[in-house]
């Protein structure tokens, strides 16, 4: 398994590599040849490749361009006026200019750009997050809740000699573990895709097939940094929807949820609150409301509790952090905080919906994770995951946001089945 993490780390260097140019046109140089130009003669050349990094100064723009012909990238120096949205990490470019001696010690040669053409822009980058397509069919149960749909060939094709994939395979309940693999190569990654849960629930906020935005961030060491990213995602996405499709939002607010516009504005203007799970249970115990489920330290928060907490906090979204270890999956980071042991988990509760985001710091310490896996009876199946902690483990964390619940929250739609064209839930899979 050593190969996988190493390979992934290598990906970081090579991911933007391209096939070498098969034939060179006039003046066209590979990055490798450009770097070898001795001495740089000031000749006019054309270099094609992918932007590996970009740094803008007041008057100058520094790009590092690589075409896969060399591990080292070629520094391109351009007038700041070249700067455009499309000149971004991952974009493919064709740079025309002169090869000159670099004043910097790090490299001998640099390319003084006279013209830069963006061949293909790269929309895979959003605030530095790299988009990963995580698989829909997987052999893991990330959340450990056993709410899995198993994937098998239809009966006609059923192989008599066991599983199609040799191991039991399921529709994904979360792309998190795959993101964690990729976060060993790219330090901020995200995925957005369908997610499946065989939850036997007929509620207004559960689907058997829903979409989830998930992010994973390396080198993050505390929950506050994670909550800040979650809050930013909530607010910037809402602002984008409000400014790009005001008529649609207004229609919902007018006919489905009168008064929701003000409630949403209130959320967007306020700083989200943070309370601990222990504080949350204390608030619930003191509540005058009679709950169906009696609040107790060590028990899961139910929807009625979550909604109460949000009302108690003035209808501002509230992060609840540090849940009991026994309630949460094996991958969450142990807070090592005594008999009432908690993990660095976080849920964001929002008005009307309850839980919208779920996330945590991940257990990056080998021995802690080993113990957690043993406790959950997963040691054998998750050796590959444990290996990620053996080879260059870093503190990291991430979260998932249910997309349909997000729509419910910003549009004021009461039932999750009304924000998706083809809702799938227990006893219903029309079309
Ligand atoms: O809290 P959850 O289960 O977290 C995870 O799956 C983590 N592995 C995510 C991560 O850290 N990368 O689910 C995340 C969110 C919930 O907060 C909720 O909004 C949504 O997914 N969700 C559902 N939405 C609709 N129907 C369901 N059955 C849902 N289950 C979860």
Boltz pocket constraint, residues with backbone or C-beta under 6 A from the ligand:
constraints:
  - pocket:
      binder: B
      contacts: [[A, 142], [A, 143], [A, 173], [A, 174], [A, 175], [A, 176], [A, 197], [A, 199], [A, 205], [A, 206], [A, 207], [A, 208], [A, 210], [A, 211], [A, 212], [A, 214], [A, 215], [A, 355], [A, 356], [A, 357], [A, 358], [A, 359], [A, 360], [A, 398], [A, 399], [A, 400], [A, 401], [A, 402], [A, 403], [A, 404], [A, 405]]
      max_distance: 6.0
